[in-house]
Amino acid sequence: MTMDAPSVIRRGEQVGIQTILANNTPKDIFATVVLHSSTDYVFVKLGTTDGNVDEGKILLLGGEHHHFVWIPAGGQLEVRIAVKPIIEQGSFEVKISGITQIRSDTGSVEINVIPEGAQIGKHTSLVVDLKNRATVLKFLNIWVEESPLNPRDPMRKYIYGSPTAHVTLYGDVFGPIFPSIPVTMNDLIGKQGQGTADRLFDLSVNIWSLHYLRLTNQLNKSVARQVFVQLNKIFAHVMRRFEVNDTTNSGSFRMWDNSQPNIWLSAWALQVFMHGTFQDWENYFIVENKILSGVTSWLIRNQNLDGTFGELSDSYQRHPLNKKMQDKVTNTNGPFNVTLTAHVTIGLHLVIPHLDGKLKLEANLAKYRAIMYLEKHLNEVNDPYEVALLTYVLTLVDSSEKDAAFNRLYSRRIEDGRYVATCSSNSYRYNYRYRLTYLLVTTMALMTFSWFSLLVSWTYPNQWNNL
């Protein structure tokens, strides 16, 4: 006898327990399935006394309940037993026995009852300075209010006793390193997805976690081997939507099986692949050169004459996968896209050392045209994210305009005591809608500026759970 049931349900829900009875004898056998009594749950009876099932007539019965069934010779029989927990919150155990004339078997499942409502996808973070000093008090910003009461409104903001929270203390750069293997989007931000971008997120997180352990001399072979096995599995998921047979779009990536090729997604995949290309790992994880060459060649073929990159389909132009790649009208000549162009330029800069022959020359020319375009429109860009991205790209490629870009971004800094942020105004204090963008801008400045400690002091208390 085997049992299967969900491990977690919400308050007020009923749960069905699937019980499989197997008969390995050559004859039919009569069996009794017993639901043991408990003070934590009751049996849900559907139907009437004459045996007709009617979902509108549900009886909740306590005590022990017996079900008589025939199991065919050499076959299996599925019995579903519905129960309703009585407890408001916590875990309870359901115990079921199968009894025949030959033998008996007993199994149990544990189910956790959680409160009603939805999870708040935010958290509050702060930096704890462990230098030798007097006691320093830190205050956490709690997103759930102290009282669920809303004046003059019968509705409650939440149920009494339902709020729960947890505190994590870590000394690593971007979070606990490998709380599970592999690290997934669900582990870090509490979300799940099946798109190519979601798998690239998982791939990049595991790659950078390995790099962190390597650079801090904490990487051991036992952990590395497990991670590399999972890396190859995630990489296979990503490559599932890599276009090979289509001559026009060969080398591109798609978000879904039937969606159009995407410039941003392909450039991001190229960046992640390059960060995962490391000589000491080639025996465990490697991205073949023909894949890198294919993605690079496709990006170059779709570069505009003025050096820019833009999405190929109208739907992606109106609704890009990454909202920050949206075209912005900032001059009289119409829309131009510096964010996507800068994003692709980063990928080309990283992959060029790994190319050879004619493709390497074409990639250098495409990179040069893109840099010329970014330098030309540097003074027309005012959006904080665009300024930070252009500053990083021009610094990365050692452009002659990197100092001018640096000055534009530096002039947008906001100093607040010991903190420094790169925002357009003091609205980062109150405007939570744009706070995530300001966080990304400040984080990008970390890769460019030297006042690292001041930027980190602002970034950590303002990071969000739903990046």
Secondary structure as UniProt FT lines:
FT   STRAND          2..4
FT   STRAND          8..10
FT   TURN            11..12
FT   STRAND          15..22
FT   STRAND          29..35
FT   STRAND          41..46
FT   TURN            49..50
FT   TURN            55..56
FT   STRAND          58..61
FT   STRAND          65..71
FT   TURN            73..74
FT   STRAND          76..85
FT   STRAND          90..99
FT   STRAND          104..114
FT   TURN            151..152
FT   TURN            160..161
FT   HELIX           185..189
FT   HELIX           196..215
FT   TURN            216..217
FT   HELIX           221..239
FT   TURN            240..241
FT   TURN            247..251
FT   STRAND          253..254
FT   TURN            257..258
FT   HELIX           263..276
FT   HELIX           279..281
FT   TURN            282..284
FT   HELIX           289..301
FT   TURN            305..306
FT   HELIX           314..318
FT   HELIX           323..325
FT   STRAND          328..329
FT   TURN            332..333
FT   STRAND          335..336
FT   HELIX           338..351
FT   HELIX           352..354
FT   HELIX           357..376
FT   HELIX           378..380
FT   HELIX           384..396
FT   TURN            397..398
FT   TURN            400..401
FT   HELIX           402..410
FT   TURN            411..412
FT   STRAND          413..416
FT   TURN            417..418
FT   STRAND          419..422
FT   HELIX           426..429
FT   HELIX           432..446
FT   TURN            447..448
FT   HELIX           452..462
//
